């Protein structure tokens, strides 16, 4: 089945990024790799409209994102950060946060989401401050998924977690892609993870998009000397 | 005032001798504070005498001129002092000035309206000093807390915005914490008022020969007026200024760089 671009950027330029253009294919996982300070996180902030490009445009489902109401766009293009950044309160209060803002909360949804991120139902009333780092990150993921986004942006969301938790979250992301048709863009410094997870991969260095393409091809046969050197490091 | 004993220059000089006690202690324990103690004491004495002469001059002016001039000076100084804590926030001075001026006008109008004090410089200026001074401290605390909260909680605010919250919703917890931090010292102060130490104004009135019960009445009015000023100032400044941390696209600005 031919996939279609759900998110597209043209010449995105900020203090950090230099004319970045790419297309995010629907129902695929795109991994973003590159050295620290390359501008990977800045790129995600632009897509969630938490920052504004100095130049360039972003299209979501064929329409310039400037034409969407900001809050609606942010719910549709959800984001999970490197830290969970949970709010004071219980797991339930955190998960309900997004949908309650727009009055779209369905009773029982928290339980379904807890099940999805493989957390026990008893956690529903737990204060989030009592959860482990891995559990907090799963709550953060459930909180973003509660908004029913079409696109999920992950900014090094598994970098602070242990191997077992990372495996669980990776499996969950595959499931979300397959079962919910979610489009995922994940920034990671873990090259093995980028290779495991990605359908497409983007390599950014010094704010410039150096290479992009099919993940398998890109890792096996890098076209630029810069990417070759980066993969060998 | 009835019952007031005048302090002669000689007795005043004698009290300054007491300053030598902390100076000696500082020297004895090598605290390196002797110079600071002497300098602060001297500065305090000079400032108080200066203010004494200024007040005498103001009290001799027609009421509205003296009051207007000095209250304006107090509000400006308080604004500049408090607004320093909110460095980088757009319009911080304008908002702080407007809030202090508003609360001063409100409280003094009530005092005059209820006939607690007549419209004379001797009465209005000291009361205004208390209102403006306490408002300045509360605003400073609120701004300091607002700045540190926006810095520490940046990640959580971004997370809230990314979930579809607007600036008000994403700053909700910060606003609550800021207001609490600004009001708690005053609430605690009210709880122990009179038990731990007699408030300055009441002490002054009693020393000046006013009966303790009359002094208490004045103290109640001033304490509650200060409490209201502090609460309202912290609230208004926080509510007016938090929005400047965001732009019109609901994006969080970095005001700390």
Interface residues (C-beta under 8 A of the other chain):
Chain A: X45 X48 X49 X50 X51 X52 X70 X71 X72 X74 X75 X78 X79 X81 X83 X85 X86 X87 X88 X97 X98 X101 X102 X140 X143 X144 X147
Chain B: X155 X156 X158 X159 X160 X161 X162 X163 X164 X165 X166 X169 X173 X249 X250 X251 X252
